Amino acid sequence: MEHDEFVEKTRGDEIVWGVRGFLRPVFYVWGTGGLAVVVAMSILVLTPALGFGVYCFSHHKYVAMAWALPAVLAFIAGKPNLNCIAGSVWVICALVGWVLSIFFGPYHLVGGLLPGLTWFLAGALRGTTMVSMGDRLRESPEAYRKLKESGLMSFRGASPMG
């Protein structure tokens, strides 16, 4: 698909393209500066969970510190297409935290909420990045060419020959 055709097909609401991975396509489209911004934003998304882990460690709440692990997994699982089915895992995680807080203290309530928050923020970050990437690809034939030649770009509904 050439750039002109890409611009024409992506003006509607239908999603006709995608990328493999997240950070490498960001690098191909925006370069080192754009990659640095997205990495910084990713660190900000993880800050509440990691800060909670450090807080629990410093207050000798080692069991509650374990909530940082599902939060990191939630960061990995966060995708641009946030939906209730994928979010239900993190709601269950919050319920487990609530039940544990009844028996073992409020740290578990906060810890149980962190994975869902992290999942939502990671999905929002990746979603807004993809929307911005689509805008950049439409306005810059050079960025489109770099991403397409990298092999990280995929087209939905494209023929095997095209």
Contacts in CASP RR format, 6 or more apart in sequence:
PFRMAT RR
TARGET T0000
AUTHOR 0000-0000-0000
METHOD contacts of the structure
MODEL  1
MEHDEFVEKTRGDEIVWGVRGFLRPVFYVWGTGGLAVVVAMSILVLTPAL
GFGVYCFSHHKYVAMAWALPAVLAFIAGKPNLNCIAGSVWVICALVGWVL
SIFFGPYHLVGGLLPGLTWFLAGALRGTTMVSMGDRLRESPEAYRKLKES
GLMSFRGASPMG
1 9 0 8 1.000
1 148 0 8 1.000
1 155 0 8 1.000
1 158 0 8 1.000
1 162 0 8 1.000
3 141 0 8 1.000
3 144 0 8 1.000
3 145 0 8 1.000
6 17 0 8 1.000
6 137 0 8 1.000
6 138 0 8 1.000
6 144 0 8 1.000
7 138 0 8 1.000
9 16 0 8 1.000
10 16 0 8 1.000
10 17 0 8 1.000
10 134 0 8 1.000
10 137 0 8 1.000
10 138 0 8 1.000
15 156 0 8 1.000
16 155 0 8 1.000
16 156 0 8 1.000
16 157 0 8 1.000
17 134 0 8 1.000
17 137 0 8 1.000
17 153 0 8 1.000
17 154 0 8 1.000
17 155 0 8 1.000
17 156 0 8 1.000
18 130 0 8 1.000
18 153 0 8 1.000
18 154 0 8 1.000
18 155 0 8 1.000
18 156 0 8 1.000
19 25 0 8 1.000
19 130 0 8 1.000
19 133 0 8 1.000
19 147 0 8 1.000
19 152 0 8 1.000
19 153 0 8 1.000
19 154 0 8 1.000
20 151 0 8 1.000
20 152 0 8 1.000
20 153 0 8 1.000
20 154 0 8 1.000
21 152 0 8 1.000
22 38 0 8 1.000
22 126 0 8 1.000
22 129 0 8 1.000
23 35 0 8 1.000
23 38 0 8 1.000
23 39 0 8 1.000
24 150 0 8 1.000
24 152 0 8 1.000
25 133 0 8 1.000
25 147 0 8 1.000
25 150 0 8 1.000
25 152 0 8 1.000
25 153 0 8 1.000
26 34 0 8 1.000
26 35 0 8 1.000
26 38 0 8 1.000
26 129 0 8 1.000
26 133 0 8 1.000
27 34 0 8 1.000
27 35 0 8 1.000
28 143 0 8 1.000
28 146 0 8 1.000
28 147 0 8 1.000
28 150 0 8 1.000
28 152 0 8 1.000
29 133 0 8 1.000
29 136 0 8 1.000
29 137 0 8 1.000
29 143 0 8 1.000
29 146 0 8 1.000
29 147 0 8 1.000
30 37 0 8 1.000
30 136 0 8 1.000
30 143 0 8 1.000
38 125 0 8 1.000
38 129 0 8 1.000
41 125 0 8 1.000
42 75 0 8 1.000
42 122 0 8 1.000
42 125 0 8 1.000
45 75 0 8 1.000
45 118 0 8 1.000
45 121 0 8 1.000
45 122 0 8 1.000
45 125 0 8 1.000
46 71 0 8 1.000
46 72 0 8 1.000
46 75 0 8 1.000
46 118 0 8 1.000
48 71 0 8 1.000
48 114 0 8 1.000
48 117 0 8 1.000
48 118 0 8 1.000
49 67 0 8 1.000
49 68 0 8 1.000
49 71 0 8 1.000
49 72 0 8 1.000
49 75 0 8 1.000
49 114 0 8 1.000
49 115 0 8 1.000
49 118 0 8 1.000
50 68 0 8 1.000
50 71 0 8 1.000
51 68 0 8 1.000
52 65 0 8 1.000
52 67 0 8 1.000
52 68 0 8 1.000
52 71 0 8 1.000
52 110 0 8 1.000
52 111 0 8 1.000
52 114 0 8 1.000
53 64 0 8 1.000
53 65 0 8 1.000
53 67 0 8 1.000
53 68 0 8 1.000
56 62 0 8 1.000
56 64 0 8 1.000
56 65 0 8 1.000
56 67 0 8 1.000
56 68 0 8 1.000
56 107 0 8 1.000
57 65 0 8 1.000
61 107 0 8 1.000
63 104 0 8 1.000
64 104 0 8 1.000
64 107 0 8 1.000
64 108 0 8 1.000
64 111 0 8 1.000
67 97 0 8 1.000
67 108 0 8 1.000
67 110 0 8 1.000
67 111 0 8 1.000
67 112 0 8 1.000
67 114 0 8 1.000
67 115 0 8 1.000
68 114 0 8 1.000
70 93 0 8 1.000
70 112 0 8 1.000
70 114 0 8 1.000
70 115 0 8 1.000
71 111 0 8 1.000
71 114 0 8 1.000
71 115 0 8 1.000
71 116 0 8 1.000
71 117 0 8 1.000
71 118 0 8 1.000
72 118 0 8 1.000
73 115 0 8 1.000
74 90 0 8 1.000
74 93 0 8 1.000
74 115 0 8 1.000
74 116 0 8 1.000
74 118 0 8 1.000
74 119 0 8 1.000
74 122 0 8 1.000
75 118 0 8 1.000
75 119 0 8 1.000
75 122 0 8 1.000
76 122 0 8 1.000
77 86 0 8 1.000
77 89 0 8 1.000
77 119 0 8 1.000
77 122 0 8 1.000
78 86 0 8 1.000
78 119 0 8 1.000
78 122 0 8 1.000
78 123 0 8 1.000
78 126 0 8 1.000
79 86 0 8 1.000
79 123 0 8 1.000
79 126 0 8 1.000
80 123 0 8 1.000
80 126 0 8 1.000
80 127 0 8 1.000
80 130 0 8 1.000
82 120 0 8 1.000
82 123 0 8 1.000
82 124 0 8 1.000
86 119 0 8 1.000
87 116 0 8 1.000
87 119 0 8 1.000
90 115 0 8 1.000
90 116 0 8 1.000
90 119 0 8 1.000
90 120 0 8 1.000
91 116 0 8 1.000
93 112 0 8 1.000
93 115 0 8 1.000
93 116 0 8 1.000
94 112 0 8 1.000
94 113 0 8 1.000
94 115 0 8 1.000
94 116 0 8 1.000
96 112 0 8 1.000
97 108 0 8 1.000
97 109 0 8 1.000
97 111 0 8 1.000
97 112 0 8 1.000
97 113 0 8 1.000
98 108 0 8 1.000
98 109 0 8 1.000
98 112 0 8 1.000
100 108 0 8 1.000
100 109 0 8 1.000
101 107 0 8 1.000
101 108 0 8 1.000
101 109 0 8 1.000
136 143 0 8 1.000
137 143 0 8 1.000
137 144 0 8 1.000
137 147 0 8 1.000
138 144 0 8 1.000
147 153 0 8 1.000
END
